[in-house]
Structure formats: C-alpha cells, structure tokens
Amino acid sequence: MYTSFDKVKSAIDNGTTVVDVVSHYLKQIEAKKHIHAFLEVFEAEAIQKAQEIDAKIKNNTAGKLAGMVIGIKDNLAYKNHKVSAASKILEGFESIYTATAVERLIQEDAIIIGRLNCDEFAMGSSNENSAFGNVLNPIQEDKVPGGSSGGSAAALAAGLCTASIGSDTGGSIRQPASFTGLIGFKPTYGTISRYGLLAYASSFDQIGPFTNTIKDAALITAVMAGKDEYDGTAIQEDINEFPIEKIEKGSLKVGYISDCLESKGLNPEIKTKLEQTIQVLKKEGHTVEPVSFPYLDAMVPTYYVLTTAEASSNLSRYTGVHFGRLADNVKGVEETYKKSRSEGFGEEVKKRIMLGTFVLSHGYYDAYYTKGQKVRRIIQNKTNELLSEYDVLLLPTTPDTAFKIGGVKDAIQMYLQDIFTVQANLAGNPAISLPMGTHSNGLPFGLQLIGKHQKESELLSISAYLMDLKQ
Ligand SMILES: NC(=O)C[C@H](N)C(=O)O
C-alpha cells in the first residue's frame, strides 16, 4: 500500500496520520514475521515518534521525511538500541551513539521501525550467514533474498517499511535488490559518512538505500550524504539534494561491458534483457557501444584479498572484553580472546579473518596484499577511463536470479555472486541496480548502471529515465 514516500504523503494529505502509517507497517511486520527480515522491531517507540511527527505536521514544522518509515540494517549504530551485525559476539550490545546516516534520517523526521537481519558483519550473499537465522525472499519463500543486506531487501519487498537502509562492500545492496525486485543504490565511496557503520572493509564500505522509486532513493541518499567531522574519508561538502533531470532523446553515451554480457555464468534471460535494453536505448537515439573491461577474472580475487585483509584488522577489536560477549570461565588474556572470538564469530567470519591475516602476514604481504592494491588501481583507472568517454556503464547486477535456500554450498560459487558488483566498490564509483525484468521462473532481476565519481544526480536521472522506458 505505502510503497513509496509519495504514496505515504498523499495518504497523509487525505487525512491519514503517521500513527496510521506506522500501525499499518507494524501489522504487516507481524503478518510476515516468518520471513525473518527484522531482528528487532521498535514498536512502542515508533508509535510514539509517529505521534510527535503528527503534531509537527499540524504545526508545519515537520522535516523532509515526515511519514517515511525506515528499517535499518543491523550494522548501523543507533544510540540506546542494540546493534549486533547479526553476530553472536555482539549479542546484547547496545550502542552508545548514533551513526551519522541514521541521525540525519531522524533529524528529518523519518521513523526508524527496527533493525534488519543481515549476513554476519555483512559477509555473505544470501543472508544465510546471520547468527540469528536466515531470511526468506518474499517473492518466493524457498529462495534467499541475497545478502548481505538481505533483511533490508526482504522488508521492503514484503511491504514492511517505506524504504530501508543497507551497506554495500561488494554488492550487498545491489545484489539483494536484484533478487527482490527493488532499486538498490550504492553512492560514490565517501558520499555518506561511515561513522557508526560497523566496519567490515573500510575502504569499500558504503551506506545506501533500498527503495521502490528513484525519487525516494535520491531523497534519502541526499539526506544521509555530505561532510561529517567524524569520518575523514567522507566527502568534504554539504549535500542538500540530488536533482533528477530530464534526459533528452539521443543525448546519452552508454557503454555496455561486453565481457559481462559474454560471461559464461550469465543467465540467458538476463542477457536477453540486457540486449533488449541496449536496443531500446539505441532506438531512442542514444549512443550505445560495447566496451571492453578485460579484468573480470581478477575482480573477485582482488576483492576478497583486500576486503579480508581489512576485515581481519577491523574485527580485531571484538575481544569479548571491550565489546559484546565474553566467554564463560576464562582465565588470562589469551584464553579470554581465543574462547570469546572462537565462540562469538560464525564460520564465514572466522574464515575471512584467517584469510585476511594470511594475506597481511610477513612473507605473503607483497605477494597478495600489495599485488591486490596494484590490481585495484588498474581496475580504478580502467573504470575511470571508460567513464571519461561514457556517461554510464551498463552491465548485469547478478549472474542469475535468487537461488534456493541452502542451494549454494561452495564458497567460490558464493563469492562469484559478486562478479559484476565489486567493480564499483573496487573503483569507488556510484552504482545502482534497477528492477528491469522478471525471469520465466517468476523471480525478478536487476540491471546495473555504474556512474562517474560523485555524479549521483546524473546516475539517478539516467536510472529514472531507463525505468520509465521499460514501461
Ligand atoms: N558485503 C558485501 O557487499 C557482500 C559480499 N558478498 C561480501 O560477502 O563481501
């Protein structure tokens, strides 16, 4: 019912209260409990906030997001609320501060309705790595919703909030958006402050929204974006708006990455949809050309060498002493750390910490970490070179549609989910997954656009245009 902010606002204009809107979502959350999108619902608090915002609306003092009900991924800090990154090691931990992104949403009167399930520390592509149980894809419940922001995708796709927030290190917003038929937007690295985002791989992590409309994606992202004294890697300017401009016929230069289109693992129906999209764009007079990006094979290895290295360092703070869960009956530092970490972290997280420690270790550092950094630079340079000639790059979001729960057992197979999404994180560019098709198996899938650094308006404008062309 309230699938976009415009719909919420028009209901409010016609006499619906924000309390009504929140109550609607709470009922839906209860009815769809079994998909397990939420780890916690802030029921009483959301109703109370809604009452306050109803009063503000009456007094004409409400913020830009009054009436917007948002779920946040469980790796975003929210003062006096639990945050666990879906890990046992942080079970019961309450945050003592609020992430900048969340704070800015609240400042504009968005209502935070709860914390959303995800893969533990954002490591995964199916949400099966959550320590608190997996999430069902609301489109077909025997399928995964994708990951790591699987709860964020499932909650919005099931109609449990107006929008949701996730984080994207290597595709964690775009891949679940593709699997659930949503828009998933990863802005340029640094557009949104990472302060209060539980770090996985700091030079990759970026917060972003899941929405049903481009207008909502632009609005929410702009609210969260802009400089922040708590994150030195954040953009140095204030951002008020990402205006959506009209795209004129024949004005675009689109490069489609032929290596992705020809990739062996790509589902033929996704390939066909991409080819059709290319034809539609050409018919509208745009320049659409194949471009070569010959590093597809290097993408996943480079991503996993570098992100695991960063993760091994970032996750060293979870000792059971400073944060979260302390193992029972332990003596001395070594035993305390060992037992708390062994019991607190899940298998995938442990695997990545070990891999990251290995690639950073003396003797292997140059062979893996330094080499990985060099390849990253080559990928960045090539991406920028292509985007100096084209407005956007067009490629699939995922090789296939959502898979069966438990259906992908092989780690490499799981990592290959990210083959088309990690380019934007390695290069830092903004990228978006747009719900462009439905497969004959009944599942949605997305197409992806990669834009120029800090040109979110341009990317969102082209996205809106492409989604309109589709209809
Ligand atoms: N976090 C992400 O962006 C997802 C990616 N599949 C990973 O496991 O690293």
Ligand as a Chemical Component Dictionary entry (heavy atoms), coordinates in Angstrom:
data_LIG
# 
_chem_comp.id                   LIG 
_chem_comp.type                 NON-POLYMER 
_chem_comp.pdbx_formal_charge   0 
_chem_comp.three_letter_code    LIG 
# 
loop_
_chem_comp_atom.comp_id 
_chem_comp_atom.atom_id 
_chem_comp_atom.alt_atom_id 
_chem_comp_atom.type_symbol 
_chem_comp_atom.charge 
_chem_comp_atom.model_Cartn_x 
_chem_comp_atom.model_Cartn_y 
_chem_comp_atom.model_Cartn_z 
_chem_comp_atom.pdbx_ordinal 
LIG N1 N1 N 0 29.352 -7.235  1.873  1 
LIG C1 C1 C 0 29.072 -7.290  0.602  2 
LIG O1 O1 O 0 28.960 -6.271  -0.059 3 
LIG C2 C2 C 0 28.752 -8.614  0.018  4 
LIG C3 C3 C 0 29.796 -9.510  -0.447 5 
LIG N2 N2 N 0 29.099 -10.626 -0.997 6 
LIG C4 C4 C 0 30.703 -9.987  0.667  7 
LIG O2 O2 O 0 30.417 -11.005 1.228  8 
LIG O3 O3 O 0 31.719 -9.400  0.942  9 
# 
loop_
_chem_comp_bond.comp_id 
_chem_comp_bond.atom_id_1 
_chem_comp_bond.atom_id_2 
_chem_comp_bond.value_order 
_chem_comp_bond.pdbx_ordinal 
LIG N1 C1 SING 1 
LIG C1 O1 DOUB 2 
LIG C1 C2 SING 3 
LIG C2 C3 SING 4 
LIG C3 N2 SING 5 
LIG C3 C4 SING 6 
LIG C4 O2 DOUB 7 
LIG C4 O3 SING 8 
# 
